[in-house]
Amino acid sequence: MEISNKKGELLFKGEFILDNIEEVKEQLILLSSKIKTKEVKLNLIDVVEIDSAGIQLILSFCKTLKEDGIAYSITKINEDILNILEISGLGRFMNLV
C-alpha cells in the first residue's frame, strides 16, 4: 500500500488487507502527525482490495482525525470498495462524498 499526501489529499494505492495492515498503520500514524490542515480528503480510487482489517483501520484513522479536530471526507472511491462499504453498512460511518 502506498499512501501519499498531496495538498490535503491523502492518496491510497494498493491493497488494504490483513497481510499489510501493520505497515499501513505505521504509515498512517506518521502521516497523521504531519497533517497541518483542518480538512483532509481521502482518495481511495486506487485501492484495489480491502478486507475487514482494512475497513477497521480506515474507520480508526477517520476517528483519530475527528478527535484531532480535522474534518475528513472520502472524495474518490473505487466502485468495488464503495459496494463493500455499502453492503456491510459501514459506509454510513464514513464521510463519503
Backbone torsions as a table, in degrees:
resi	resn	phi	psi	omega
1	MET	NA	128.1	173.7
2	GLU	-106.3	136.1	176.2
3	ILE	-130.7	127.4	177.6
4	SER	-130.6	154.0	-179.0
5	ASN	-114.1	115.6	179.3
6	LYS	-125.9	102.1	175.1
7	LYS	53.1	51.5	177.0
8	GLY	81.0	8.9	176.4
9	GLU	-120.4	122.3	176.9
10	LEU	-91.5	120.6	-178.1
11	LEU	-101.8	120.7	-179.8
12	PHE	-105.6	133.2	-179.5
13	LYS	-139.8	123.2	177.3
14	GLY	124.3	-144.3	-175.4
15	GLU	-110.6	134.8	176.2
16	PHE	-108.7	76.1	-173.1
17	ILE	-130.6	166.6	-177.4
18	LEU	-53.0	-38.1	-177.1
19	ASP	-59.9	-28.0	-178.0
20	ASN	-121.6	14.8	-171.6
21	ILE	-63.8	-37.8	-179.9
22	GLU	-66.1	-41.1	177.2
23	GLU	-62.6	-44.4	180.0
24	VAL	-65.4	-41.1	179.0
25	LYS	-59.4	-44.2	178.2
26	GLU	-62.6	-40.6	178.1
27	GLN	-62.4	-42.2	-179.4
28	LEU	-66.9	-37.3	177.6
29	ILE	-62.8	-45.1	178.1
30	LEU	-63.0	-44.6	-179.6
31	LEU	-64.3	-42.3	-176.8
32	SER	-63.3	-30.5	178.5
33	SER	-74.3	-16.4	-178.7
34	LYS	-99.8	-4.8	-178.3
35	ILE	-73.3	123.5	-177.4
36	LYS	-116.1	5.7	-178.6
37	THR	-102.2	167.0	178.8
38	LYS	-91.8	-6.5	-179.9
39	GLU	-144.2	138.8	179.8
40	VAL	-129.8	137.7	174.8
41	LYS	-106.4	132.5	178.1
42	LEU	-101.8	125.3	-179.5
43	ASN	-110.0	108.5	-177.1
44	LEU	-109.4	18.8	-175.8
45	ILE	-63.0	-30.1	-177.5
46	ASP	-101.0	16.3	172.7
47	VAL	-81.7	118.2	-174.4
48	VAL	-95.1	-18.7	179.4
49	GLU	-154.2	142.5	176.8
50	ILE	-144.5	145.0	174.9
51	ASP	-126.5	-173.5	-175.8
52	SER	-62.3	-33.4	177.6
53	ALA	-66.0	-39.7	178.5
54	GLY	-66.5	-42.9	178.1
55	ILE	-62.4	-43.8	179.4
56	GLN	-60.8	-40.7	179.7
57	LEU	-66.6	-41.0	177.2
58	ILE	-62.4	-45.0	178.3
59	LEU	-59.6	-43.2	179.2
60	SER	-63.8	-42.3	178.9
61	PHE	-63.4	-43.5	178.5
62	CYS	-62.8	-39.0	177.6
63	LYS	-63.6	-42.5	178.0
64	THR	-62.0	-44.4	177.5
65	LEU	-57.6	-47.1	-179.4
66	LYS	-60.8	-43.9	179.2
67	GLU	-63.5	-29.9	178.9
68	ASP	-85.4	5.2	178.5
69	GLY	77.2	21.5	-179.9
70	ILE	-106.3	119.0	176.5
71	ALA	-72.8	147.2	179.8
72	TYR	-138.9	156.3	171.7
73	SER	-149.9	148.7	175.0
74	ILE	-98.5	106.6	-170.8
75	THR	-94.4	-29.5	178.9
76	LYS	-134.8	134.1	-177.9
77	ILE	-148.0	139.4	175.5
78	ASN	-59.7	135.5	-176.8
79	GLU	-58.8	-38.6	178.5
80	ASP	-64.4	-40.6	179.2
81	ILE	-67.6	-41.7	177.7
82	LEU	-58.6	-43.4	178.5
83	ASN	-60.7	-41.9	178.4
84	ILE	-61.4	-44.3	-179.7
85	LEU	-65.5	-39.8	179.9
86	GLU	-69.3	-43.9	-180.0
87	ILE	-63.6	-40.3	-178.7
88	SER	-74.9	-16.3	-177.4
89	GLY	83.7	-0.7	-177.2
90	LEU	-81.6	-15.9	178.2
91	GLY	-59.5	-29.4	-178.9
92	ARG	-68.7	-17.3	178.8
93	PHE	-90.2	-3.4	179.6
94	MET	-113.1	150.2	179.8
95	ASN	-85.9	77.8	-179.8
96	LEU	-80.7	126.6	-179.5
97	VAL	-107.4	NA	NA
